[in-house]
Amino acid sequence: MTQVDPDQGVYGISVAAELVEMGAQTLRQYEARGLLEPDRTAGGTRRYSPNDLDRLRRIAGLLDAGVNLAGIGMVFDLERQNHDLTEQNTRLRAMRGAAMTPDESDTTNHADAAGEADLLDQAADLPGDEDDDYPLGDPDPPQAPG
């Protein structure tokens, strides 16, 4: 039996809409808002994958929970960023582990602290950090009228 690639678009829009109990126009709207990107055939026909169907069900669940479409987009962006950072963290930990001798990995030492400081420096330079001079926030935040 052949294994189906969960990322491969195999369902047309009408079949996908029926499988997730939504209207075809709703699927088009979610695509227009950037919440999913179905595959396209050479002729431009949308093809939805099993992962796309899972994402559509997730959208429906978030809508049922009271999250609007803009909020769902933010949730998906944050999940993607979290996934990317987790992968980066795993790679950095693997590099750190490969650079240590067995004796060094059993004890905390100054090299560990320096490595952690390097990781903190890298984290401080992440995109979206507009206030690099004050990584913990503005030292003099505006005071509420009182």
N, C-alpha and C positions, 0 to 999 in steps of 0.2 A: 504494500500500500504506500502511495506517495504522500509525503509530508507537505501540507499546505503552508506557504509562507504567510504569516499573519500580517505582513506589511503589503502584500500584493493585492492590488485592486481587482476584485473579481465580480462584484455586484454592481449592476446598473442602478441608477438613482431610484427607480420605482421599486425595485426589489429591496434595496437598502432601506428606503423609507418604510416599507411594509414590515421589514424585520425589526426595526426599532420603534415602530408604531408612531411615526411622525409623517408629516406631509413632505412631499418632494420640495415644495417651495421653502419649507423650514430648513431643509438641508442646504439649499442654495444660499439662504440667508446666513447660516452659520459659516459657510465657506467665504461669503463676502465679508464677514466680520473677522476672518482670519482664525476661526476656532478649529478648523480642520482643512486639510488639503488632500482631497481625493486624487488618485492617479487619473491620468487622462489617456485615452487612446490616441492614435495618430490623427483621427478625425475630430478629436476634442471632446469625446463623450466621457463623462465622469465614470470612474470605476472605484467603488468603495471596498476597502479591505476589512478583514475581521477586526483589526485594530481600530479602524475608523468607526466601525459599528460600536465597539466598546467605548470609544471617545464620545460618540453621540449619546449613548446611554448615560455616560458620566455627566454630560451637559444637562440631560433631562433631570438627573438626580440633583444636581446643583441648583437648577431652576426651581425644582420642587422644594428645596431647602431655603429658597428666598434670595438666592444670589442672582443678580442681573447679568446680562451678557457681557458687559464691560468688566464686571467682577470676575466672571468665569475666565475671560481672557487673562486677567491678572493672576488668577490662581494657576492657570496653565503655564504662564511665564515663570512664576515663582517655582513651580515644580520642575520645570526644565533647568532653571538656574541651580536649584538644589541638587538635581541629578548631576549636572556638570561639575559642581563643587565637590560632590561626594566622589566622583571619579578622579578629580584632581587630587583630593586628599588621599585616596587610595594609592595613586601613583607616587605621591610624595612620601607616604609612609613606606612603600616598597623600596624607593630609592634610599631612604634613611636606613631601613633595615639592611639593605645590601651593603651599605657603606660601613656598617658597624661590625666589629668582631664579636664572637660569641660572648666574650667577657664583658664587652661594653653594653651589650643588650640586656644584661642582667642587673645593671646598676644605673642609677641616675648620675649623670656627670655634667660637667660644664659644656661638653659638646652637644648634649641633648638640649640644654637651655639655649645655646646659640642656634641650633636648628629650629627650635620653636620660635625664637625671635625672628629668624628668616621667614618662617611661615607667616608670622604676624605681619611682617613688612609686606609680604606678597598680598595678604588679605587686605591691607590698607590701600593697596593700589588697584582694587577691583573696580570695574566699570560702575558708574553710578555714584561714586564717592566724590561728591562735589566739594566737600570741605576737608581737603587733605591736611590743612594746617591744624585742625582740631578733630582728630579721629573719634573723640568721645562726645562731639557736639560743640556748639558755640559756648565758650567759657562765660560769656555775658549775655544769656538769652534775654529777650525783651520781657519786662515785668508787666503783669496784668495791672490795669488801673485799679487803684485801690482806695 
